Amino acid sequence: MKRIVIASLFAACGISLAAYSAEAQSAAPEKKTETLDDSYVPGMGEIMGATQMRHSKLWFAGQAENWDLASYELDEIKEGLEDAIKYHPVFKKDAPIAAMLGNFMAQPLSDIGNAIKAKDSAKFRTSFDGLTRGCNGCHEAAGQGFIVIKRPGALPYSNQEFAVKPK
């Protein structure tokens, strides 16, 4: 019974995320420019590559206790996941993205957001590991289990300061 309730909650989160994405998109004013190709759709690989970069930057921001940057990177991750739902609602013909994100990512995203708001380094590390497990669970469910995400070991962005000192 408990498993059914939990599964239902995750499914509801996925539906809510999809609805939120659709609502936010319809509320935004449409902007057209002649220089943009309206037919461009980023591939799932591009979206997930950017998400992986944000995942890494989120880790280093949290390690440096730069909570503003961590919050920003988390928002960017969420935006990327919304793009995945928008542009690829079903991945490889049998993986419904909104449902999978609801199942694997809703709670970890909430947990890490709470850790960032609380400026709690210990909770951040724990919730970051939960977020990483969520990524890997989603990859496994999508038949992409060979893509294994982990805590970054080295800072790949030597041109960005993560430990910003307050003025």
C-alpha positions as CSV (number, residue, x, y, z in Angstrom):
1,M,0.0,0.0,0.0
2,K,2.8,2.4,1.0
3,R,4.5,1.7,-2.3
4,I,1.4,2.5,-4.3
5,V,0.9,5.8,-2.4
6,I,4.6,6.8,-3.0
7,A,4.3,5.9,-6.7
8,S,1.2,7.9,-7.0
9,L,2.8,10.9,-5.4
10,F,5.8,10.7,-7.7
11,A,3.5,10.4,-10.7
12,A,1.5,13.5,-9.5
13,C,4.8,15.4,-9.2
14,G,5.7,14.6,-12.8
15,I,2.3,15.6,-14.0
16,S,2.5,18.8,-11.9
17,L,6.0,19.6,-13.4
18,A,4.7,19.1,-16.9
19,A,1.6,21.3,-16.2
20,Y,3.8,23.9,-14.6
21,S,6.1,23.9,-17.7
22,A,3.1,24.2,-20.0
23,E,1.5,27.0,-17.9
24,A,4.8,29.0,-17.7
25,Q,5.3,28.7,-21.4
26,S,1.7,29.9,-22.3
27,A,2.0,32.8,-19.8
28,A,5.2,34.0,-21.3
29,P,4.8,36.6,-24.1
30,E,5.8,35.2,-27.5
31,K,8.8,36.9,-29.0
32,K,9.7,36.5,-32.6
33,T,12.9,37.6,-34.3
34,E,13.9,37.2,-37.9
35,T,17.3,36.0,-37.0
36,L,16.3,32.9,-35.0
37,D,15.4,29.6,-36.6
38,D,12.1,28.7,-35.0
39,S,12.6,25.1,-36.1
40,Y,15.6,24.4,-33.9
41,V,15.0,21.8,-31.2
42,P,17.8,20.9,-28.9
43,G,18.5,17.2,-28.8
44,M,18.2,15.3,-25.6
45,G,22.0,15.0,-25.6
46,E,22.4,18.7,-25.7
47,I,19.9,19.3,-22.9
48,M,21.4,16.6,-20.7
49,G,25.0,17.8,-21.5
50,A,24.0,21.2,-20.2
51,T,22.3,19.6,-17.2
52,Q,25.5,17.6,-16.4
53,M,27.5,20.9,-16.5
54,R,25.0,22.5,-14.2
55,H,25.2,19.5,-11.9
56,S,29.0,19.9,-11.6
57,K,28.7,23.7,-11.0
58,L,26.0,23.1,-8.4
59,W,28.4,20.8,-6.5
60,F,31.3,23.3,-6.5
61,A,29.0,26.1,-5.5
62,G,27.6,24.1,-2.6
63,Q,31.1,23.1,-1.5
64,A,32.2,26.7,-1.5
65,E,28.9,27.6,0.4
66,N,28.1,30.1,-2.4
67,W,24.4,29.6,-1.8
68,D,23.3,32.2,-4.4
69,L,25.3,30.4,-7.1
70,A,24.0,27.0,-5.9
71,S,20.4,28.3,-6.1
72,Y,21.0,29.7,-9.6
73,E,22.5,26.4,-10.8
74,L,19.6,24.5,-9.3
75,D,17.1,26.7,-11.2
76,E,19.1,26.1,-14.4
77,I,18.9,22.4,-13.9
78,K,15.1,22.6,-13.4
79,E,14.8,24.8,-16.5
80,G,16.8,22.2,-18.5
81,L,14.5,19.4,-17.2
82,E,11.5,21.4,-18.3
83,D,13.1,21.7,-21.7
84,A,13.5,17.9,-21.8
85,I,9.7,17.6,-21.1
86,K,8.9,20.3,-23.7
87,Y,11.0,19.1,-26.5
88,H,11.2,15.4,-25.9
89,P,8.0,14.3,-24.0
90,V,8.7,10.7,-24.8
91,F,12.3,9.6,-25.2
92,K,13.1,6.7,-27.5
93,K,9.4,5.8,-28.0
94,D,8.8,4.3,-24.6
95,A,10.2,6.6,-21.9
96,P,7.7,9.3,-20.8
97,I,10.0,12.1,-19.6
98,A,7.5,13.9,-17.3
99,A,6.6,10.7,-15.5
100,M,10.2,9.6,-15.1
101,L,11.3,13.0,-13.9
102,G,8.5,13.0,-11.4
103,N,9.5,9.5,-10.2
104,F,13.2,10.1,-9.9
105,M,13.8,13.8,-9.6
106,A,10.9,15.6,-7.8
107,Q,12.0,14.7,-4.3
108,P,15.8,15.1,-4.8
109,L,15.2,18.5,-6.4
110,S,13.1,19.6,-3.5
111,D,15.6,18.2,-0.9
112,I,18.5,20.1,-2.4
113,G,16.5,23.2,-2.8
114,N,15.7,23.1,0.9
115,A,19.4,22.5,1.8
116,I,20.4,25.5,-0.2
117,K,17.7,27.7,1.4
118,A,18.9,26.5,4.8
119,K,22.5,27.1,3.8
120,D,23.2,23.7,5.4
121,S,26.4,22.1,4.0
122,A,25.8,18.7,5.5
123,K,22.3,18.5,4.1
124,F,23.6,19.9,0.8
125,R,26.1,17.0,0.4
126,T,23.4,14.4,1.3
127,S,20.8,15.9,-1.0
128,F,23.3,16.3,-3.8
129,D,24.0,12.6,-3.6
130,G,20.3,12.0,-3.7
131,L,20.0,14.2,-6.8
132,T,22.8,12.2,-8.4
133,R,21.0,8.9,-7.6
134,G,17.9,10.4,-9.2
135,C,19.8,11.2,-12.4
136,N,21.1,7.7,-12.6
137,G,17.7,6.1,-11.8
138,C,16.2,8.2,-14.6
139,H,18.9,7.1,-17.0
140,E,18.4,3.5,-16.1
141,A,14.6,3.8,-16.6
142,A,15.2,5.4,-20.0
143,G,17.4,2.5,-21.1
144,Q,20.5,4.7,-20.8
145,G,22.0,3.1,-17.7
146,F,25.4,3.3,-19.3
147,I,25.3,7.1,-18.5
148,V,26.4,7.2,-14.9
149,I,26.6,10.5,-13.1
150,K,28.7,11.0,-10.0
151,R,30.1,13.8,-7.8
152,P,32.6,15.7,-9.7
153,G,36.2,15.1,-8.7
154,A,37.9,18.2,-10.2
155,L,36.7,21.6,-11.0
156,P,36.4,21.9,-14.8
157,Y,35.8,25.6,-14.7
158,S,39.0,27.3,-13.9
159,N,37.6,30.6,-15.2
160,Q,34.9,31.0,-12.6
161,E,35.2,31.9,-9.0
162,F,33.0,29.6,-6.8
163,A,34.0,30.9,-3.4
164,V,32.7,34.5,-3.7
165,K,33.3,36.5,-0.6
166,P,30.5,38.7,0.6
167,K,31.2,42.5,0.3
